[in-house]
Amino acid sequence: MAASLRAEVLKCFRCLHRTRLKVFTNDQAAMDAARLKINSEFRKYQRISNQETIMELVKFGNQAEEILRTSVVQASPVAENTFRLQITTETFMYNNTPYRG
């Protein structure tokens, strides 16, 4: 594997882990599950040597990181029928109206 391609793979790997830590702050179970999933997916494709395939996988990893960073919102219960949302500045909100159930 070319050095620049290897650097791209490592950059994607690190970026996914940084995003995992940011998105799942204060949720150890989710952080652990995400860590295991990221590591297992990279390990699963570790033996691939075709550069085009590797670039496609890096592209897929970068897309997954963007979705994780912009679409995942965590909710934790604070009282009966009341939840606290952990929303970051990068979280994309489709509709900014409060939910009224």
N, C-alpha and C positions, 0 to 999 in steps of 0.2 A: 504494500500500500504506500502511495506517495506520502511524503511528509506533510504536505499541505492538506491532503485528504484526512490523514490521521488527526491533524490539528482540528479540522472541522468536526470530526466525530467526537473528540474530547470536549470541544466547545459546546456542542449540543448536549452531551452527557452532563456537564457541569451546570449548564443553564437549566436543564430540567430539574436537577437537584436543588438549585437555588430557588427556583420557582416553587418547588414542593415545600421547602422550608417556609417560604413567605405565605403561601396560600393556606397551609395547614398549621399555622402557628397555634400553639396551645392545644393541639389535638394529636397526641402522641400516637394513637392507634392509626389515624389516617396518614401521619408522616411515615410510620413504619411500613404500612401497606403500599404507599406510593414508592418508597425506597426499594422495596422488594420487587415491585412491578418494573420499575425503571431498570434496575440491575438485571433482572431476568430477561427482559427484552433485549438489552444490549448483549448479554451473554449468549442469547439464542442466535443472534446474527454475527457472532464474533468471527466465524470462519469464512465469511463471504469475502471474496477477493475481487469480484467484478466491480470496477469503479463506478459504472453507471448505477448499478444496484445499490451501492453504498451511498451515492449521492441522493438517490430516491429515498432511502431510509433516513438519511440526515434531514431531508426536506420534511418527511413525515414526522420526525421527532420535533423539529422546529414548529410545525403546525400544532402538534399536541401540546407543546409548551405554551403557545399563544392561547389556545383554547383553555388550558388550565389556568393561565394567568388572568384571562379576561372574562371567563364564564362561570367559574366555580365560586359559589357563595356558601359560606358555612353558617348554619343556624344552631344556636344552643339555647335550650330552655332556661328561662329566668323565673317564670311563674306559670300557673295554669293558663294555657292558651296564649302565652306570651313568649316570644323568642327574640334573641339578640342576634342580628346578622353581622357577620364579619365581612365588610365590603371594603375593598381597596380602591385607590384612585384609578386603577387600571381596569376595574370591573366594569364591563359594558352592561348598562341597564337598558333593556329594550323598551320598558315602559316605566316611567318614574312616578306612577300613581300608587298610592298605598293600597294594599290588599284589604278588602273589606269582605269578610266571610260570613 
